[in-house]
């Protein structure tokens, strides 16, 4: 899994949305 995928699983919704764009 990529950092973005892992982060999106452990962060809250707002941070996930930001992380998806930053770590794609």
C-alpha positions, 0 to 999 in steps of 0.5 A: 500500500502507498503512504496515501492509502495507509494515511487515508485509513488512519486519519480523519475525513478532512485529513484523508481528503487532503492526504489523498491529493498530497500523496497520490 
